[in-house]
Amino acid sequence: MKFIHTSDWQIGRTFRFADDDTLGALQAERLEVIRRLGSLARQEGVTHVLVAGDVYEHETPGDRTLHQPVERMREFADVQWHLIPGNHDADQPEGVWARLTRSGLPENVTLHREPGPVLLDGAHQAWLLPAVLKRRHVLTDLTAYMDEAETPPDALRIGLAHGSVVGFGGEAESEHNPVAVDRARRAGLAYLGLGDWHGFCRIDARTFYSGTPETDRFTTGGGGGGEAVVVTLPGVRAEPEITRHRTGRYIWKKLNDVVLTSGQDVQALEARIRSIAPDNPGAVLVWAAVSGLLSVEDMALYENTVLKRLSGAVACLRLTGAPYLSAGLDDLDRFGAGGAVRAAAEQLLARSEAGGAEGQLASEALQRLFLFWQERGAQAG
């Protein structure tokens, strides 16, 4: 028995930090990844894709958003898609699942709205045991019924749930939608596929989080999703064979404590970001926490290299903080010995050296004045 385990598609998700163009591209890719999952199924000879909750970001999506993932699944008529509710799209009365049921679904898409064993594959005697969230948060373990759920002798029992494994992560997280850490053993499951955690995670030999197939958050290392899991069950008592497949397009990286004190630091930051995906910088999103102190020349390099070139190269460049300008009286000679611009620059420098909120604003204004004057001189030359 072979199938794909995926979860947390969260169709309709918004990203407040992104501009309109980037937001549209990120949302479109969350739909496009469904086609990649279908193609992966065909490539691996898989006929069943199990989606462990949070197909949608919200319980009340608009009609277009509601039908977009279904229509992409429809394109793969040779693949059976099995969906369960998650905490973002719980099976509320007149909610997303009721609307989908009324609208009619392709024969290859099955919504599991009630707990209980369902024959998944007769040839392999594989039975699916879905856990079904009726509310966003519950305090009881909805997988507990699996312990007593009856299936034929020597059946392959496959659990599918959306929640927090007790003892994994923070205690506050495991209070909601809890899943016993040893549920697979208690219920005699060949495999327990989970959703809610957005990165791939192995709980034990038979219990896994697949993670979201399209990354949706900044991380300092790996574990941010962008994968799907192909599961092979050699037999009832044999441990499952797990292979992870890259399905995501975008790469999200968070860079903490980027301190810039020289032009070399600025160039190193550019090289670091470009090295994330040298052949495809347009698929990179970066969030960098920047600080430091730069001279007038190095600040101009930062402006041109990072704020202009890099922001145009990557899909998104999100910067928290900025380097401060290090300028003194000698630097003011760039504006000449006198005149209105020189006088304004002297006042800004004096206020910036006084510190405080007003000093910070003055420093930023002086920085803009230096950059403007430098660009003006370059254009004149």
Secondary structure, DSSP 8 states (H G I E B T S, - for coil): -EEEEE----BT---TTS-HHHHHHHHHHHHHHHHHHHHHHHHHT--EEEE-S-SBSSSS--HHHHHHHHHHHHT-TTSEEEE---SSS---TTSHHHHHHHH---TTEEE--S-S-EEEEGGGTEEEEE---SSS--SS-TTGGGGT----TT-EEEEEEESEETTSS-HHHHHSSEE-TTHHHHHT-SEEEEES-SS-EEEETTEEE---SS--S--SSS-S--EEEEEE--SSSS--EEEEEE----EEEEEEEEEE-SHHHHHHHHHHHHTSSTT-GGGEEEEEEEEEEE-HHHHHHHIIIIIIIIHHHSSEEEEES--EE---GGGGGGG-SSSHHHHHHHHHHHHHHH-HHHHHHHHHHHHHHHHHHHHHHHHH-
